[in-house]
Amino acid sequence: MLKAARHKEIVALVQGGGAVEVTVLAERFQTSPITIRRDLIELQERGLLARTRGGAISGEMIAEGWARYESISYAEREREHVREKRAIAELAAQQVSDGDCILVNGGTTSRHLAEALRGHQNLHVVTNGLTVAMEFARSQNAAVYLLPGTVDFKKMASVSRPAPGAFDDISVRVAFLGVHGISPTGGIGMLSPDEAAMNRCFVDAAQSVTVMVDSSKFSSQAIFRICELKRVTRVITDSGVSDSDRSQVSALGVEVLVASPDDAAG
């Protein structure tokens, strides 16, 4: 197929489905991933799409993602997928033992985790989540180190791009991360580069990484990648996850735990 015809079809696929992946396009057009990446670079330069890690999405999808993020408050986000988040958090809490050293990033699912950990004793917690820290304060059974940064009131978290070596003195057994989007090919990601960079440091500081995502996050686009899924130990999601997404993540050697909202407390 001529390059011009391939470009036309790629643009049509992006506009029709919202997102494409390099590996899928390479197989579809029977060409190499390198060739597809070059195609995507050219199409991005022409303003026809926006490249992501492992593929591309429409410019409209990025704008919609940002617009929704900016328009919804933390309180409104707390009311979304509540039963799923609570079930995920309760299953995640079972991975924690008394006396553990853990890292929990900011976000609504992470706040539910802090709530689920109230019965644990002598925890040592590193977090950038303001509501996470406040939830641990209710139990008074955890020593909490709140990371500095600029407060993102949409997530009630402190965010900064860490300086080189900023996390050299931090080491935890496990990092629990809530993320904006997850993909078997694109990994885990956030909407802002600073938040992605901060969470990348969280991954580096942890012996293992547990990602907590409700199933809607498998269809959310996050342009700034934190890391590939090969860096993740475990993904905890809810029963709404598709068989395809679950099998693809498992095939990467990542443990997938599915929480049932029906079993969640409260």
Steps between C-alpha positions, in 0.01 A plus 500: 500500500625847412585729791233755407229233501627363832497849653144556381382175658684567828332840530162340428561238771594766755201716418267201507627321810681774688823304551737265316797288607829458315506121524145468370568738210821319409311173477212657309723656236755216505789733566747564783424688823780742407319592179175556690674722754640710215149526356364619833777759536419641157126504568554671835713767333210562262265537797289197409553305824695499825759232574491305824724232642432202276259669263299812431169665585292775350566855608135526596538212746787678680298820516198312635713328764646828620165677489339230711790499747483877540123509534455234769584575862657256743167464681326409173777253414452340841140418404600317182527118506487507882416134553769388257766721660410383848518134396836554328636680807386225737669235286816713482501535879529123527845530341624709797632368833542675834828691512523531120674784318280605209452784254150613402450766235221758505151439365155375591577127482809560711289675763280193515814290553605718793152452646522123452834496684366655821521169685868451421768587754836679481490579129760730344343688211645730235232690306431810294126471568351756737182299561710183529706658779186627674340155484805342662491774764156377610643164610821640654660162431731614222803724466436710189750694288317748275702585190541868407370656181237723346148400602280366220155559647341277234679204660568650842865409458836675502668476160851591389759382251758342734860617473759232419572297812198635688377147576838336560434480874149357465447125480167324557385140472209585272360803319123521453417717199173631367546615138302682234534232235632148446571305183665163435718662234529857630552422868370734772477874465379839616370815332785729607876456450583601859257249647636226274859586598414496872328162475795366301715579803247317716548191283879524530479532881294184546592133511162421342224705337125447534277698265143565617261583215127467451421338166412833334869593506571238232320727253648827631778665302802625697755665274791508748623152584624409846644165400435184301297226664810283530597725792169423675461203735124494535187669365187511714183589313128422512280242331421737214841436341475329162634148447728639229660765722537256786667233286733750330619638834545151642699397193757766595568319828292741706273355767140615450266500800131570444297652781124455517309818592236276658753393764602854596419625847258786541 
